[in-house]
């Protein structure tokens, strides 16, 4: 296991978040001899975590094999455009509202169009 840990550290990868199945491997024995563990995993590097922040691993039903098939869902960030401005009318009741509004609107702002 030390070699595996060293490899993971050298490659700078980590487990992709997963849903449902905590132990996607079973030795298929019966009763107290049955063992479940997390041998199977989907791993990613930092670049993939940044590119696909919503990615998720899913381990499917095992079927006839010891190892469970896995599915990686890659969902890119959805950019719906700039957020709309929201104004709350209760802000008008603040005692410094008029003074602050006048100060902010009188400032010269320089930018690129």
N, C-alpha and C positions, 0 to 999 in steps of 0.2 A: 504494500500500500504506500510505502514511502516513495517508491519510484513514480507511482501514479500522481501523488501529491506534488512531487517535484516537477513533473511534466506539466501539470495544470498551472503551477506557479510560473514556470518558464514561458508557457504559451499565453499567460495572462488572460485566461478565460474563466468563466463561472457559470453555474447552472442558470438556465432560463427559468423564470417562474413557471410553475406548472399547476394544473388544476386536477382535482379528483383523486388521482392515484398517488399515494405516498410511497408505495413499494412496488415498482413495476417489474419485479422478478419473483418467481416462485419455483421451488424445486419439485413441485407437483407430487409431493408425498402426502400421505394421509395423517390425520390426527396430530399428535405432538411432534412428529417428525417433519411436519410441513414448516418450511422457512420462507418468509417474505423478506426481501431487502431491496435497497435502491442501488442496483448495479447499472441499470439503464438510465441514461440521462441525455439531455440535449444541452449543449454548452455554447456560449457565445463570447465574443470579445467586446471590448468597449465600443468600438465603432458600430457594431450591429445593435448594441443596446441604445446608442444614440440615434441611429437611423430608424429603428423599429422599437420605440419605447413601449409599445403595447403588445409586443410579441409574447406568446404563451405556448407552453408545451402541453400536450395532452397525450396520455398513454391510453391506448385503446384496449379492448378486450383481448386476452392472450391467445385465444384460439387453441391450436394444437402445439404451440411452441412454448418453451420456457420463458423466452423474452417477449415482452409485450410490444406490439408495434407502436410507434410514436408519430405524432402529428405536430408540426410546428406552424402556428398561426402567426403570420406577419401582417400587422396592421399599421400602416404609416399614420403619422399624425395628420389629422384632417384640419386644414386651415380654412375656416369659413370666412376669412377676411378680417378686416379690423373690427374690433368690438364697438358696439354702438355707445354713444354718449348717454349717460343716464343722469337725470337731474331729479333730486328729491326736494319737493317743495318745502319740507320742514327746515331746509337749510336757510330759507328766507327769514326765518324767525331768529336766527343767531344775531346777537347784538352787534357784532363786527362785520356783518355781511356786506353792507353798503360800502364801508370803508375799504374792505379787502377787495371787493369787486372793482372799485374805482382804481385801486393801486395796481391790480393785475392787468386790467384792460388798458392802462396807460403805459405799460412797459413796451419797449421796442424789442421785437423778436426778429432775429436775423436767421434765415435758413435757406435751404436750396429747394426750389420748386421743380 
